[in-house]
Amino acid sequence: ENHEKIKKANEASARKKEKHGYSSKSALAPQSDEEKQALDRVRKPVVLVMALAVRRPEIIKAIMENGCRGGADVLAKAIRTNMPKLARAAATKHGAAKIAVQVADMASEKEAPLLICFLDNLVTAADKSLPSQELIDACQEIQKARLDADGKPDIRYIMPVVSGIKRVELLKELPDFVKGSDEILKTALHRMSERLGRYSMIFRDEPDPTENTLRGMSSCEQMVYLHQLDFHAIGIPQKRYLDVIRVCLEDDEVFNDRVVQAALDYISGKFLEGESLPLAYMRTIILTCSKHESLHSWICHVLLPRLVEGQVHSDKRQWEGWMRCAKMLENTGDQGISSLEAIEKLPEEQKKMYRAKYPKK
């Protein structure tokens, strides 16, 4: 009864805020006065039980079990709000890696959401720039033991520690993240790069080419590797491969114009060294033209000529994309910004082909 009452109050509050253009609060904040009153009532008992759970880890299982019952939304919210304190205290007493495995062994699949929340907070509780190797090993052990609906290790359980996993290992995991939902993919990408903010626009080279030591994956590296995915080999449809890149481009708070520029620049450099352009490459440039006017000049005066130098016309699909992009930017109306210079650098045969498709006005 109370659950339904709070649910209705939250819905009414959400409609009211939407009507007045207010942004929604944090997911853990009370959404209505009724929910706030309920949270105030359960907060103290939750904190007391969590204090006991530090010494008796089996109580953590009971906390999760109760928080995942149907209609226990307020209790679950109170548990999540206080989970950082529990995780910090439990990690201090037992060790983060040890308590992670111990609690995971007790928790059922129904309690997975709160188990993952606990693992998330164990990483934060470590209070280091990167998760420890012991905690990474523990989460990988948990992942292998907990299978998803397809009978494969559940990728959700390594998400808390991906910022500390070696980049070369993350490359092996990337196809599984891509096969997941958009939400899982975006969470994984965020976690991979969360400790690499100053490297967001950089594709890092291994300090020692003979030894893979780089950890996490910068936003630039993510964009490059997603383009380079062999979607046939990993068993995903071409549509999913293209959609994943589109989803990233739409998240322009993370994949902003400079990150996209850095990724496109890196791939084009590899193209000049003899590597093939990824299938989605020209499509991404076209989408970038529509989304980031700030990159028009760079695309016109640097990227398109570079692709001509690399003989982009030798690949029919990429050549079609190049011509379409050049057409989009040939007459931008902005002084000094035009693809005409790049068009003039085309070999004579390709220039005629371009003009036959897009006559000069």
Disulfide bonds with the S-S distance in Angstrom:
none
